[in-house]
Amino acid sequence: MKKSFAIIGHPIAHTISPFIHKRLFDISGITASYNIIDVGSEDLHYLIPNLRKLNGYNITIPHKQNIIPFLDFLRGKAKTYNSVNTVKNSEISEGFNTDADGFLNALANENISLSGNIYILGCGGVARTIAFESIDKGCNVTLAVRNCSFNKAEKLVNEIKKYNKKAQINIDIIGSPFKCPVDILINSTPVGMYPDISNTPIDKSLLKSCKVVFDAIYNPFETDLIKMAKSNGSRALGGLSMLVWQAVIAHKIWDDSIYSINDIKQLIEDSKNELKSLRYML
């Protein structure tokens, strides 16, 4: 019997998640469809009955917390971080978070350790999971946000301090000079994402004190932020490997599928080429 899956978010027209997930289904020998559902926050509740009919689905901006009231249970890190990017449907609807493990696997694949001073640009869903994960690893975390997002960042900081009373976490205004050297700078904002690829979330001069720069954006494969970081001598990594790894973990949740490291590395490379051809066609 053919299974049905999807990804929901807004805007989402240019996602390559269907390419990644269909390839993973092919590798595991599972017959399944995987579709894109573009839905705004105000219409999400209308979609829930149809989402329940799917075997599972992924969630991206802006629904990683919006979806929670419509689920029966949260599991693992989704419960800890109060953020969901993967849902499994059976008799019940269960929410999971594979972003954190996808991020950690992406770093580990490049022999990068999540440690030291972590500077996160933004305070949305991805920033949330990375901040919690960084605190769990004993890192010193700074959330850098715009003035209009300061209250949202304060709320997240209070949640993290409630979760871990020893948490070392602060808030800064994005673009401000760093107060100490940065071991890993993480861009979790959409600034620099296709089609507005000429924008960067911070000025190039600030990157000089960053050892590692991770941009959660995967389209383009190499953002201007990544290019600037490399030109400054920093190690730099884009978000495509994280996207593939979190998809791999989602398939483990859905079907207990297991993939070899060679399959995953090949999929990352193929996804990179798919991005190039997609942007050419658009």
N, C-alpha and C positions, 0 to 999 in steps of 0.2 A: 504493500500500500504506500502510495506517495505521501510524504510528509510535507508540511507547509511551515515556512519560517519567513521572517521579515525583519526589517529595521525601521524604527520610527524616529522622527526628529523633525526639526524645522530651523533653517532651510537644509535640505538634504539631497537635492537633485544630483549633485556631483560626487556622491559617495562611491567608493569602490568596494564597499562591504559585500555586495552581491558577488563580485568576481572572486573575492577571497573565500567566502563561505561555500560557494558552488564548487570551487576547487577542492576544498576540504571534504565536502560530501562525496565528490568523485573519488578521492583518494581512499576514503573509508568504505566505498561501495554502497552508499546510501542514496536512494532515489528521493530527491526533495526539491522543492522550489524555494526561492529566497527572493522576496520582493521589497521594494522601497515604498514606504508610506510616509508622505509628507503631511504633518498635522501640527497646527499651532496649539499653544497651551489652552486657549479658550475652547477648543473643539475636542480635546483629548477624551473627555468623558463619553462623548458620543461613539468613540471608536472602540471602547472596552469590550462590548459584546463580540465584535469581530475578532479582536485580539485573542479573546478566550478560545476561539475556534482553532487557532494556530497551535502547532506543537511547541513552538517557542519563538521568541523574538529578542532583538537587541534594541537598546534605547540609547540615543545620543542627545545632544543639546536640543531643547532645553528641558527634557523630561525625566532626567535621572532621579529627581526627587518627586516630581509631579506624579509619577506612576505609582508611587508607594501606597497611597490610600486604596488603590484598586487591586492590590495583591493580597493573597491569603497569608503568606508567610515571607519573611526575609531570612536568608541563610548566610552563614559565614560573615564575610567582610561587608556584605550589603547591610547586615544588621548592625555591625559595629560602626560603619561609616555613614549609615543612613543615605546610601546612594546606590542605585541599581542601574546596571547596563545590560543585564541578561535575564530573561524570564523563561522558565520552563513550565509548560502547562501539561497537566494530566487531570486527575480528579480535582486537583487544587492548582493554584497559580503561585509559583515560587520565584522570588527575586534574588538574584545573585549579583556580585560585583567582580568582574574579571579585569577591570582596569588596573588595579593595584598590582596584581600578579603579572599582567601584561607589561607594565612599566618595569617591574623588577627583572623580569626575564630579558627585556630589551637591554637594560643596563648590564646584566650579567653576561650577556652574549658579547659585550664589548669590554668585558673585564673591568667594569666601573662599579664601585661600591657606593651604596647609598649611605653616606656618612658626612660628618662635619657640618658646615654652614650651608643650609639649603635655602635658596631664595626663589620663591614661587610667584610668578606674575599671574594675577587673577585669583578669584576665590569661588569659581563655579564647581561643577561636578568633578572634573579631573583634578583640579587643585585640591579639592576636598579629600579625595582618596589618597593623593600623594602626600598631603600634609599629615594625615593620620598615620600613613605608613612611615613617613620620615620621623615622626615623634616616637613611634614604636621602635625605631632603630636607634633612638637616642640622639637624633640630630637637633641642631638649633635651627629653627624655622622662622623665616620672615615671609609674610604675605604682602605683596606689593600690589596695590589697587588704586583705581581712580577715586577721587573725592566722593563721587556719587555712589560708590560701592563700599564705602568705609563702614557703614552700619552693618552691611551683610558680612563683611570680614570680621567685625567685632563679634557677631553672633557665632561665626564659625570658631573663632578663637575661644570663646566661652565654652562651646561644646567640647572642644579638644581638651581644655583645662579641666573640665568636669570628668572627661574620660581618663585623663592622666594628670593628676595634680602636680606632677613634677615637670610637666611639659614646658619646654623653652620655646615660646612662640610669640612673635611680635607682628605689628602691622606697620607698613611704610607706604608712602605715596609713590606710585609707579613713576619712574624717571628720576627719583631722588638719588643722590650719591650713596653708594653702599657704605654702611657703617663699619664693615669688616670685610676681609677677603671672602669671596664666595667659592665654595667647593663645587656646588652644582647649581646652576641657574636653570629654572624650568619655566618655559612659556606655556601656560595653560589657557591663554586668551586666543580668540580667533584672529588676532591681528597678524596679517601676513598670509592669510589663507586665500586660496584661489576664489574669486578672480582678482582680489586686491593684493596682489603679490608684492607690490612695491613698498608696502607699509611695514614698519617694524615696531614692536612694542616699546623698545627703549633705544637710546642713542648708542652708537657704536663705541663711543669713548668709555662707557660703563663696562663694556665686556672685557676690558684689559685686566680686570681683577677677578675674572671668572676662570676657574680651572676647566670646568666642563659645562657645556650648554646643551640642554635637551629641549627641543621644540616639539610639543605634542601634535603640532600640525603635520599632516602627511601629504597634503596637496597644496603646494608643490612638494616633491620629495625633498628638495633642498631649499628652504626658505632663505630670504635675505638675511634673517637673523643668524641662521646656520653659516651662511657664507661669510658674514662679518666676523663671527666667532672664530672660524678657521683662519681668516686673514690676520687675526690677532694672536694666533698660536694656541687657541683653546681647543680641546677635544670637543667635538660637536656631533650630535646625533638627532635625526629627525624622528617623527612619530610613526612612520610606516611599520617599523618592526614591532612597536608596541601594539599597533592595530592588529597585526597578524597574530601575535602571541595571545592577545585577549580573545581573538576569535578561536584559536586552538583550544583555549581553556573552556570557552562556551560549548564547543563540541563535546568536550569531555563531560560537561554537565548534561547536555542533551542526550547523548548516545553512548557515553563511555568510550568515545573514540580516542585512539592514541596514535600519535604521529612521530616519525623519526626526526631527528634534528636536521638531517639532510633534506627531508620533505619541507620542513619549515623554512630553512634557508633558501631553498629553491623558490618557494612561494613568495618570500620577501622580494627576491630578485624579479620574479615574474610580475608581481604587483607593481614594482617600480616601473617596469616597461609598460604595463597597462596604464599607469598614470600618464606616462609620456604620450601614448597614443590617444588617450581620452582627451587630454588638453589640446592636442593637435586637431582633433575632430571638432571640439567645441569652439 
